[in-house]
Structure formats: C-alpha cells, structure tokens
Amino acid sequence: MISCGGWSITGLVVRSLARLVAVMVEQPAASVTTILYRSGILPQNSVLGRFVHRGRSFDDDNPFFDFIVNFLRCLW
C-alpha cells in the first residue's frame, strides 16, 4: 500500500470524503454556497460572502473539496 507521511492513500481519501459528506449533511445550504462561491460561479460580493462557510472543514487540506471547486472552475 502506498503511504504518505504515515497515512495510507486510502486513509487520506476516506477521511477527506467523510469530512466533506459530514459538512454537506450538517449544513447543506452553506456547503453548496461555499463550493459555488469559491469556484467563481457566484459573484464575489459581501452579501453572498455572509453565507460562505469558513470553518475547518473547508480548509486547504481537503482534496475532495478542492477537486469539486476546480472541476466547477473548468466547467463554468
């Protein structure tokens, strides 16, 4: 099994996916708004900025969140 800094790749993927799903279940509106806002689909203004989730679940070490945001940037 491939390991990365003591974590296996499978462990990193499962942990990232579990965190993303947990936040989407707990706060679906804030999660969708955050994904759309960071991908550039929603306008960058202060009114919509209030709805953007800035918690620890959307930090830079979540590869699934980054994948979704970058995928939407490519499509839009």
SEFI-828535 format. One line per field, with one value per atom (N, C-alpha, C, O): atom name; residue number from 1; x, y, z. Coordinates in Angstrom, 2 decimals. Example, Ala and Ser with C-alpha at 12.3 -4.5 7.8 and 13.67 -1.06 7.14 Angstrom:
SEFI-828535
at c(N,CA,C,O,N,CA,C,O);
i c(1,1,1,1,2,2,2,2);
u c(13.19,12.30,13.20,14.24,12.85,13.67,12.90,13.41);
v c(-5.69,-4.50,-3.30,-3.32,-2.25,-1.06,0.03,1.14);
w c(7.80,7.80,7.80,8.46,7.08,7.14,7.87,8.04);
//
This chain:
SEFI-828535
at c(N,CA,C,O,N,CA,C,O,N,CA,C,O,N,CA,C,O,N,CA,C,O,N,CA,C,O,N,CA,C,O,N,CA,C,O,N,CA,C,O,N,CA,C,O,N,CA,C,O,N,CA,C,O,N,CA,C,O,N,CA,C,O,N,CA,C,O,N,CA,C,O,N,CA,C,O,N,CA,C,O,N,CA,C,O,N,CA,C,O,N,CA,C,O,N,CA,C,O,N,CA,C,O,N,CA,C,O,N,CA,C,O,N,CA,C,O,N,CA,C,O,N,CA,C,O,N,CA,C,O,N,CA,C,O,N,CA,C,O,N,CA,C,O,N,CA,C,O,N,CA,C,O,N,CA,C,O,N,CA,C,O,N,CA,C,O,N,CA,C,O,N,CA,C,O,N,CA,C,O,N,CA,C,O,N,CA,C,O,N,CA,C,O,N,CA,C,O,N,CA,C,O,N,CA,C,O,N,CA,C,O,N,CA,C,O,N,CA,C,O,N,CA,C,O,N,CA,C,O,N,CA,C,O,N,CA,C,O,N,CA,C,O,N,CA,C,O,N,CA,C,O,N,CA,C,O,N,CA,C,O,N,CA,C,O,N,CA,C,O,N,CA,C,O,N,CA,C,O,N,CA,C,O,N,CA,C,O,N,CA,C,O,N,CA,C,O,N,CA,C,O,N,CA,C,O,N,CA,C,O,N,CA,C,O,N,CA,C,O,N,CA,C,O,N,CA,C,O,N,CA,C,O,N,CA,C,O,N,CA,C,O);
i c(1,1,1,1,2,2,2,2,3,3,3,3,4,4,4,4,5,5,5,5,6,6,6,6,7,7,7,7,8,8,8,8,9,9,9,9,10,10,10,10,11,11,11,11,12,12,12,12,13,13,13,13,14,14,14,14,15,15,15,15,16,16,16,16,17,17,17,17,18,18,18,18,19,19,19,19,20,20,20,20,21,21,21,21,22,22,22,22,23,23,23,23,24,24,24,24,25,25,25,25,26,26,26,26,27,27,27,27,28,28,28,28,29,29,29,29,30,30,30,30,31,31,31,31,32,32,32,32,33,33,33,33,34,34,34,34,35,35,35,35,36,36,36,36,37,37,37,37,38,38,38,38,39,39,39,39,40,40,40,40,41,41,41,41,42,42,42,42,43,43,43,43,44,44,44,44,45,45,45,45,46,46,46,46,47,47,47,47,48,48,48,48,49,49,49,49,50,50,50,50,51,51,51,51,52,52,52,52,53,53,53,53,54,54,54,54,55,55,55,55,56,56,56,56,57,57,57,57,58,58,58,58,59,59,59,59,60,60,60,60,61,61,61,61,62,62,62,62,63,63,63,63,64,64,64,64,65,65,65,65,66,66,66,66,67,67,67,67,68,68,68,68,69,69,69,69,70,70,70,70,71,71,71,71,72,72,72,72,73,73,73,73,74,74,74,74,75,75,75,75,76,76,76,76);
u c(0.84,0.00,0.89,1.92,0.49,1.24,0.97,-0.18,2.03,1.82,2.41,3.34,1.84,2.25,2.34,1.32,3.54,3.71,3.07,2.56,3.06,2.46,1.01,0.47,0.36,-1.02,-1.03,-0.25,-1.88,-2.04,-2.92,-3.70,-2.82,-3.63,-5.11,-5.93,-5.45,-6.84,-7.36,-8.48,-6.54,-6.93,-7.16,-8.09,-6.30,-6.47,-7.74,-8.46,-8.01,-9.20,-10.47,-11.40,-10.50,-11.68,-11.91,-13.05,-10.87,-11.00,-11.52,-12.41,-10.97,-11.40,-12.85,-13.63,-13.22,-14.59,-15.57,-16.66,-15.19,-16.06,-16.28,-17.40,-15.23,-15.37,-16.28,-17.12,-16.12,-16.94,-18.40,-19.29,-18.67,-20.05,-20.67,-21.84,-19.91,-20.45,-20.87,-21.92,-20.06,-20.41,-21.60,-22.46,-21.66,-22.78,-24.09,-25.15,-24.04,-25.25,-25.65,-26.83,-24.67,-24.96,-25.44,-26.40,-24.79,-25.11,-25.14,-24.20,-26.20,-26.22,-26.22,-25.53,-26.96,-27.02,-25.68,-25.22,-25.06,-23.76,-22.69,-21.78,-22.78,-21.80,-21.89,-20.87,-23.09,-23.27,-22.89,-22.25,-23.29,-22.92,-21.42,-20.88,-20.74,-19.28,-18.61,-17.68,-19.07,-18.48,-18.68,-17.74,-19.89,-20.16,-19.41,-18.95,-19.30,-18.60,-17.11,-16.53,-16.50,-15.06,-14.71,-13.57,-15.66,-15.38,-15.61,-15.31,-16.13,-16.30,-17.64,-17.84,-18.54,-19.85,-20.74,-21.45,-20.70,-21.44,-20.59,-19.37,-21.24,-20.46,-19.77,-20.28,-18.62,-17.83,-18.27,-17.63,-19.34,-19.77,-20.03,-20.06,-20.20,-20.30,-21.62,-21.65,-22.66,-23.95,-23.84,-24.24,-23.32,-23.16,-22.02,-22.02,-21.08,-19.96,-20.38,-19.68,-21.52,-22.02,-22.43,-22.38,-22.83,-23.30,-22.17,-22.39,-20.98,-19.85,-19.33,-19.07,-19.18,-18.70,-17.19,-16.48,-16.70,-15.25,-14.73,-13.77,-15.34,-14.94,-13.77,-13.23,-13.38,-12.21,-12.45,-11.49,-13.70,-13.99,-13.70,-13.57,-13.59,-13.30,-11.90,-11.67,-11.01,-9.65,-8.91,-9.48,-7.66,-6.92,-6.49,-6.02,-6.64,-6.18,-7.31,-7.21,-8.36,-9.44,-9.43,-9.97,-8.84,-8.71,-10.03,-10.12,-11.06,-12.35,-12.99,-13.57,-12.89,-13.41,-12.66,-13.27,-11.34,-10.53,-10.88,-10.93,-11.11,-11.47,-12.79,-12.90,-13.79,-15.11,-14.99,-15.55,-14.28,-14.13,-13.40,-13.83,-12.30,-11.54,-12.30,-12.19,-13.06,-13.88,-14.92,-15.14,-15.57,-16.56,-15.91,-16.51,-14.71,-14.00,-13.74,-13.82,-13.42,-13.15,-14.43,-14.40,-15.54,-16.79,-17.44,-18.07,-17.30,-18.04,-17.29,-17.76);
v c(-1.18,0.00,1.24,1.27,2.24,3.49,4.30,4.43,4.84,5.66,7.04,7.22,7.98,9.38,10.00,10.37,10.12,10.71,9.92,10.51,8.62,7.79,7.43,6.52,8.13,7.85,7.09,7.40,6.12,5.46,6.35,7.15,6.20,6.99,6.72,7.64,5.49,5.14,5.87,6.36,5.93,6.64,8.12,8.70,8.74,10.16,10.41,11.38,9.54,9.71,9.52,10.32,8.49,8.22,9.34,9.76,9.82,10.90,12.17,12.83,12.51,13.71,13.61,14.55,12.47,12.26,12.28,12.85,11.68,11.66,13.07,13.42,13.89,15.27,16.07,16.84,15.90,16.64,16.22,17.08,14.93,14.45,14.91,15.29,14.89,15.32,16.79,17.15,17.63,19.05,19.26,20.09,18.50,18.63,18.20,18.76,17.22,16.77,17.77,18.06,18.28,19.21,20.56,21.11,21.09,22.44,22.43,22.91,21.90,21.77,23.10,23.23,24.08,25.37,26.08,26.61,26.11,26.78,26.03,26.66,24.72,23.94,24.20,24.42,24.17,24.41,25.85,26.09,26.80,28.19,28.38,29.11,27.73,27.83,27.25,27.85,26.11,25.49,26.38,26.60,26.88,27.75,29.07,29.59,29.62,30.90,30.76,31.60,29.72,29.53,29.08,29.25,28.51,28.12,29.26,29.13,30.38,31.56,31.62,32.50,30.71,30.72,31.81,32.50,31.97,33.05,34.32,34.25,35.48,36.73,36.94,36.55,37.55,37.80,39.13,40.16,39.11,40.34,40.06,38.90,41.12,40.97,40.32,39.68,40.47,39.88,38.35,37.67,37.82,36.38,35.87,34.71,36.73,36.34,35.96,35.22,36.47,36.12,34.66,34.07,34.08,32.70,31.69,30.48,32.17,31.28,30.70,31.44,29.40,28.68,28.83,28.52,29.28,29.45,28.57,28.94,27.44,26.53,25.66,25.75,24.83,23.97,22.86,22.25,22.60,21.53,21.90,21.03,23.19,23.64,24.24,25.14,23.77,24.30,23.68,22.90,24.03,23.65,22.20,21.75,21.45,20.06,19.05,17.89,19.49,18.60,18.40,19.23,17.32,17.13,17.00,17.42,16.44,16.32,17.68,17.95,18.55,19.91,20.64,21.29,20.53,21.17,20.62,21.37,19.31,18.70,19.26,19.61,19.35,19.86,21.31,21.69,22.13,23.54,23.69,24.45,22.97,23.08,22.50,23.02,21.45,20.89,21.90,22.06,22.57,23.59,24.78,25.38,25.14,26.24,25.90,26.77,24.67,24.25,24.24,24.60,23.85,23.77,25.12,25.34,26.03,27.28,28.30,29.42);
w c(0.00,0.00,0.00,0.67,-0.74,-0.82,0.44,0.87,1.03,2.22,1.99,1.21,2.67,2.51,3.90,4.49,4.43,5.75,6.85,7.81,6.76,7.80,7.52,8.15,6.61,6.24,4.93,4.02,4.82,3.53,2.65,3.17,1.37,0.45,0.68,0.62,0.94,1.20,2.44,2.45,3.47,4.68,4.45,5.00,3.64,3.33,2.54,2.79,1.58,0.75,1.58,1.48,2.38,3.20,4.21,4.41,4.83,5.81,5.15,5.69,3.99,3.28,2.83,2.98,2.29,1.85,3.02,2.91,4.13,5.31,5.85,6.24,5.88,6.36,5.44,5.91,4.13,3.18,3.28,3.27,3.37,3.49,4.80,4.82,5.88,7.18,7.14,7.67,6.53,6.45,5.52,5.79,4.41,3.48,4.14,3.84,5.04,5.73,6.82,6.98,7.56,8.66,8.16,8.70,7.15,6.66,5.13,4.50,4.54,3.08,2.34,1.33,2.81,2.11,2.16,1.15,3.33,3.46,2.66,2.11,2.59,1.85,0.36,-0.30,-0.17,-1.60,-1.95,-2.97,-1.11,-1.35,-1.33,-2.16,-0.40,-0.31,-1.55,-2.09,-1.99,-3.18,-4.41,-5.17,-4.59,-5.74,-5.65,-6.67,-4.46,-4.25,-4.54,-5.24,-4.02,-4.22,-5.63,-6.07,-6.34,-7.72,-8.69,-9.88,-8.21,-9.05,-9.77,-10.60,-9.47,-10.12,-9.53,-10.26,-8.21,-7.57,-7.60,-7.51,-7.71,-7.69,-6.35,-5.31,-6.40,-5.19,-4.57,-4.80,-3.79,-3.12,-1.64,-1.21,-0.89,0.57,1.01,2.06,0.25,0.64,0.58,1.53,-0.52,-0.62,0.26,0.66,0.55,1.40,2.81,3.49,3.24,4.58,4.67,5.74,3.54,3.53,3.35,3.47,3.07,2.80,4.12,5.07,4.15,5.32,5.41,4.45,6.52,6.70,7.84,8.53,8.02,9.09,8.72,7.62,9.64,9.45,8.43,7.95,8.11,7.17,5.72,4.87,5.45,4.10,4.00,3.19,4.81,4.73,3.54,2.79,3.39,2.19,2.13,1.08,3.20,3.16,2.89,3.30,2.22,1.86,0.35,-0.38,-0.13,-1.58,-2.32,-3.48,-1.71,-2.41,-2.60,-3.65,-1.61,-1.75,-2.86,-3.70,-2.86,-3.90,-5.29,-6.26,-5.38,-6.65,-7.17,-8.34,-6.30,-6.72,-7.17,-8.21,-6.41,-6.76,-8.09,-8.96,-8.27,-9.51,-10.70,-11.81,-10.49,-11.56,-12.02,-13.22,-11.08,-11.44,-12.12,-13.02,-11.72,-12.39,-13.84,-14.71,-14.11,-15.51,-16.33,-17.51,-15.74,-16.49,-16.71,-17.75,-15.77,-15.85,-16.61,-16.78);
//
